[in-house]
Amino acid sequence: MTRWIWLPITVLVLAGCSTSAPKVPMPDSAPAAGTEVAVSSQDGGGAERSVVRLSAIAPSCSTQIDGTGFVYARERVVTAAHVVAGAVPVSLVVTTADGEEYEGRVVAFDPDVDVAVLYVPKLPAPALRITSAPEPLLSLPWLSLGEADMVGFPKGAKRLERRPVEIERQFKAEGPNIYREGQVTREVLGFSAEADAGLSGAPLILEEGTVAGMVFASGKEDPGQGFALAGEEVLRVADRAAEATKHVSTQKCDEDG
């Protein structure tokens, strides 16, 4: 899990944020990229069926990497790029909540946005629809954007966990990419919950079953503060890979991830 320092100014040290910015409108109908179904989060076997555990070997860091991902299109799983960075292709294992294992193949890898997509042949899980965070009724700084569930596999956990969170705000964040090799700006959601190791790539699932964002960082100064890439940021990469099958390089591992 990448740890970021968040400061109440436009540019920050290891990452960045600014005041709230207008959200990019999401299309009502996109192809396979996360718009196939909205699985009800109130259904006991609903959204959980679409969230998976990821594990792989990263020899350049001499470690096994673990994280979370979720199905957003048929046989396609999206996760944070730093989760699979440097992974040996044949070592990527995708495990469902009921313990079924599948081989995954990275078909999109963007270290700037921090998004990767895996092609997982024969994975039967339904797709979750990626959307924008809800708009507050009034544009007041102390009003949250609403409630969601962070669903994923914390490091060492044997079962999928669901944690309620409050999406507090959406803003532009400026900071380094996963290799700390240049500055990037992204739309980010700040939420009130600890996003510990293993939860990178976990979806923030709204009550209707759609995904408002994907967890990618936690607060360095405040461990009870988590950060997720807004849905429109995730789709910048995921949309292009909804039908991809060709393996791409995962470059080097994220030694601090």
MARKOL-177928 format. One line per 5 residues: number of its first residue (from 1); their letters; for each residue x, y, z of C-alpha. Coordinates in pm, 1 decimal, m for minus. Layout:
N
NUM = a = X/Y/Z ~ ...
END
This chain:
257
1 = mtrwi = 0.0/0.0/0.0 ~ 144.8/332.9/m104.2 ~ 159.2/589.5/181.1 ~ 108.0/952.6/78.9 ~ 147.2/1282.3/261.0
6 = wlpit = m158.3/1502.3/207.5 ~ m134.9/1875.5/266.7 ~ m413.2/2139.3/249.2 ~ m245.2/2315.9/m44.0 ~ m237.9/2258.3/m417.1
11 = vlvla = 97.1/2078.4/m436.4 ~ 217.7/1833.2/m173.0 ~ 526.9/1631.7/m97.3 ~ 474.8/1269.7/m201.2 ~ 137.7/1331.9/m355.4
16 = gcsts = m90.7/1625.8/m377.9 ~ m433.0/1763.5/m345.5 ~ m627.2/2080.5/m407.1 ~ m969.2/2206.4/m326.5 ~ m1269.6/2029.1/m473.9
21 = apkvp = m1289.1/2031.2/m850.8 ~ m1586.3/1971.1/m1080.2 ~ m1628.9/1604.6/m1166.7 ~ m1592.1/1483.8/m1522.7 ~ m1934.7/1361.5/m1641.6
26 = mpdsa = m1948.1/986.9/m1702.9 ~ m2119.4/842.4/m2011.8 ~ m2447.6/664.9/m1943.1 ~ m2360.4/382.7/m2178.5 ~ m2007.1/269.3/m2249.1
31 = paagt = m1904.8/m64.0/m2399.6 ~ m1784.5/m352.1/m2186.9 ~ m1580.4/m129.9/m1956.2 ~ m1763.5/m165.8/m1631.1 ~ m2110.1/m80.6/m1757.3
36 = evavs = m2241.5/m433.2/m1806.0 ~ m2422.6/m469.8/m1472.1 ~ m2466.7/m306.1/m1137.0 ~ m2458.7/m583.4/m876.9 ~ m2660.4/m500.0/m567.3
41 = sqdgg = m2436.7/m458.9/m262.7 ~ m2733.4/m560.2/m46.7 ~ m2745.3/m903.7/m208.8 ~ m2549.3/m1141.5/14.1 ~ m2373.5/m1299.5/m281.8
46 = gaers = m2379.2/m986.9/m497.0 ~ m2088.5/m747.6/m522.2 ~ m1858.4/m980.6/m329.7 ~ m1861.2/m1221.8/m624.4 ~ m1688.3/m955.7/m833.5
51 = vvrls = m1403.6/m871.8/m589.6 ~ m1089.0/m1086.4/m606.5 ~ m757.3/m1132.9/m428.7 ~ m439.9/m1087.7/m636.1 ~ m100.7/m1241.2/m560.1
56 = aiaps = 221.2/m1263.6/m757.4 ~ 597.9/m1291.9/m725.2 ~ 814.8/m982.6/m785.1 ~ 1172.4/m1113.9/m796.6 ~ 1332.5/m771.5/m845.4
61 = cstqi = 1207.9/m683.4/m494.7 ~ 1247.4/m1039.4/m362.4 ~ 888.7/m1041.1/m239.8 ~ 537.9/m1171.6/m293.1 ~ 290.8/m897.0/m368.6
66 = dgtgf = m72.8/m905.2/m260.0 ~ m367.6/m683.4/m334.4 ~ m730.0/m660.9/m435.7 ~ m902.9/m614.6/m769.1 ~ m1254.6/m622.5/m906.6
71 = vyare = m1425.5/m734.5/m1226.2 ~ m1535.8/m440.4/m1440.7 ~ m1587.7/m616.5/m1775.8 ~ m1617.8/m976.1/m1890.8 ~ m1304.7/m1166.6/m1779.0
76 = rvvta = m1128.9/m836.3/m1698.2 ~ m1010.0/m729.4/m1352.7 ~ m889.9/m378.4/m1268.2 ~ m648.0/m303.3/m982.3 ~ m381.4/m52.9/m879.5
81 = ahvva = m69.7/m68.3/m1098.2 ~ 161.4/m79.7/m795.4 ~ m5.9/m407.4/m689.0 ~ 125.6/m593.8/m994.6 ~ 438.0/m385.3/m1068.7
86 = gavpv = 733.2/m611.9/m1149.3 ~ 523.9/m928.3/m1127.2 ~ 643.1/m1240.7/m1309.4 ~ 369.2/m1307.0/m1569.5 ~ 320.7/m1675.4/m1488.1
91 = slvvt = 296.9/m1604.8/m1113.6 ~ m20.4/m1394.3/m1115.1 ~ m299.8/m1574.0/m930.3 ~ m654.5/m1439.1/m910.1 ~ m858.4/m1585.3/m622.5
96 = tadge = m1232.5/m1534.0/m584.0 ~ m1414.8/m1491.8/m252.1 ~ m1514.0/m1860.4/m258.5 ~ m1152.7/m1973.0/m306.1 ~ m1149.0/m2051.6/m678.0
101 = eyegr = m814.9/m1970.1/m843.2 ~ m750.0/m1844.3/m1196.7 ~ m443.2/m1736.6/m1389.7 ~ m429.4/m1367.2/m1470.3 ~ m242.9/m1177.2/m1741.7
106 = vvafd = m167.9/m803.6/m1723.1 ~ m298.2/m639.7/m2042.4 ~ m278.2/m272.1/m1936.3 ~ m30.5/m105.9/m1701.1 ~ m19.0/267.5/m1633.9
111 = pdvdv = 224.8/374.5/m1358.4 ~ 112.1/738.3/m1385.4 ~ m257.9/688.1/m1318.9 ~ m171.5/380.2/m1103.3 ~ m415.8/149.6/m1281.9
116 = avlyv = m362.1/m197.5/m1428.4 ~ m599.6/m439.8/m1601.1 ~ m579.2/m819.5/m1599.4 ~ m730.0/m1058.5/m1851.1 ~ m855.4/m1361.8/m1657.7
121 = pklpa = m987.7/m1630.1/m1896.6 ~ m1294.2/m1822.6/m1774.7 ~ m1346.2/m1599.2/m1470.0 ~ m1726.6/m1623.7/m1423.2 ~ m1780.1/m1322.1/m1192.9
126 = palri = m2020.6/m1047.5/m1306.8 ~ m1890.9/m699.7/m1386.6 ~ m1936.0/m402.2/m1156.4 ~ m2023.4/m70.4/m1319.8 ~ m1775.0/212.0/m1260.3
131 = tsape = m1939.2/552.0/m1214.9 ~ m1887.1/895.6/m1058.2 ~ m1912.8/969.0/m687.5 ~ m2254.6/1105.1/m585.6 ~ m2305.6/1480.1/m583.0
136 = pllsl = m2383.4/1639.6/m243.5 ~ m2725.5/1801.1/m207.8 ~ m2552.4/2127.6/m117.0 ~ m2198.1/2234.7/m208.6 ~ m2078.7/2292.0/146.0
141 = pwlsl = m1721.7/2197.9/249.5 ~ m1831.0/1997.1/553.1 ~ m2087.3/1784.7/368.7 ~ m1971.9/1439.6/258.3 ~ m2044.5/1289.5/m81.7
146 = geadm = m2215.1/988.4/72.1 ~ m2155.0/641.4/210.8 ~ m1993.0/341.9/44.7 ~ m1842.8/3.4/127.0 ~ m1472.5/m68.4/80.4
151 = vgfpk = m1460.3/m436.3/m16.9 ~ m1130.2/m620.7/m34.7 ~ m869.9/m853.0/111.1 ~ m647.5/m691.3/378.0 ~ m302.1/m848.5/385.0
156 = gakrl = m315.0/m1173.9/579.2 ~ m695.8/m1192.2/581.6 ~ m841.9/m1529.6/488.6 ~ m1178.9/m1387.0/388.9 ~ m1313.3/m1092.0/194.5
161 = errpv = m1388.4/m795.8/422.3 ~ m1644.5/m518.8/381.4 ~ m1584.7/m189.9/564.1 ~ m1829.5/102.3/563.5 ~ m1668.9/434.8/465.8
166 = eierq = m1774.7/794.5/427.3 ~ m1666.4/955.2/98.6 ~ m1572.5/1297.6/230.1 ~ m1460.9/1485.2/m78.5 ~ m1335.9/1474.8/m437.2
171 = fkaeg = m1040.0/1685.7/m546.4 ~ m744.5/1702.7/m782.6 ~ m428.4/1545.7/m639.9 ~ m83.1/1626.8/m770.3 ~ 207.1/1397.6/m690.6
176 = pniyr = 462.9/1149.7/m824.8 ~ 377.4/836.3/m1018.5 ~ 432.4/496.2/m854.6 ~ 805.4/507.4/m932.2 ~ 841.5/868.0/m812.9
181 = egqvt = 961.5/961.8/m1161.3 ~ 759.3/1267.9/m1249.2 ~ 448.7/1452.5/m1135.7 ~ 93.3/1358.3/m1233.8 ~ m248.6/1504.3/m1153.3
186 = revlg = m547.5/1280.9/m1079.8 ~ m905.4/1304.3/m955.9 ~ m908.8/1150.9/m607.8 ~ m1172.5/1064.3/m347.6 ~ m1085.6/1105.8/19.1
191 = fsaea = m1268.8/870.8/255.6 ~ m1279.5/799.3/627.1 ~ m1140.1/450.5/684.5 ~ m803.2/281.9/721.3 ~ m683.1/144.2/387.7
196 = dagls = m420.3/m99.0/510.1 ~ m191.5/m329.5/312.8 ~ m369.7/m558.5/69.6 ~ m657.5/m318.0/5.3 ~ m494.1/m139.6/m286.6
201 = gapli = m728.0/m201.5/m580.0 ~ m1037.5/m245.4/m361.2 ~ m1358.0/m86.9/m495.4 ~ m1566.2/171.5/m310.7 ~ m1913.2/30.2/m374.4
206 = leegt = m2217.6/255.4/m347.4 ~ m2552.6/131.5/m216.8 ~ m2686.3/64.5/m565.8 ~ m2386.3/m158.1/m642.8 ~ m2183.3/75.5/m862.9
211 = vagmv = m1814.6/158.2/m803.3 ~ m1729.9/522.3/m729.6 ~ m1354.5/473.8/m693.2 ~ m1063.6/235.0/m642.6 ~ m841.5/241.8/m332.0
216 = fasgk = m478.6/326.0/m402.1 ~ m328.4/507.6/m100.7 ~ m362.5/580.8/268.3 ~ m279.3/884.4/477.5 ~ 72.9/895.3/616.5
221 = edpgq = m10.1/1136.7/895.5 ~ m361.1/1000.4/953.9 ~ m393.4/620.4/909.1 ~ m770.8/655.6/939.1 ~ m779.8/846.2/609.5
226 = gfala = m786.8/660.4/279.9 ~ m771.9/770.6/m82.7 ~ m923.9/624.8/m397.5 ~ m887.7/705.7/m764.7 ~ m1218.7/851.0/m883.8
231 = geevl = m1417.5/636.8/m1126.5 ~ m1332.2/856.6/m1425.5 ~ m958.2/810.8/m1354.8 ~ m992.7/432.5/m1342.6 ~ m1183.9/429.8/m1672.1
236 = rvadr = m908.6/629.7/m1845.3 ~ m711.4/302.8/m1851.0 ~ m981.7/39.4/m1805.9 ~ m1195.2/149.7/m2102.0 ~ m907.2/89.5/m2343.5
241 = aaeat = m840.6/m260.6/m2209.3 ~ m1194.9/m401.0/m2188.3 ~ m1119.0/m644.8/m2472.3 ~ m738.0/m664.9/m2451.6 ~ m572.0/m1007.0/m2435.1
246 = khvst = m204.3/m938.0/m2508.4 ~ 37.2/m932.7/m2214.5 ~ 215.7/m603.6/m2143.9 ~ 520.2/m537.1/m1927.5 ~ 466.9/m458.5/m1559.5
251 = qkcde = 807.8/m288.3/m1558.0 ~ 990.4/m292.5/m1221.9 ~ 837.0/m353.9/m882.9 ~ 731.2/m73.9/m650.6 ~ 983.8/m121.0/m368.6
256 = dg = 794.1/110.2/m134.2 ~ 448.1/m20.8/m221.0
END
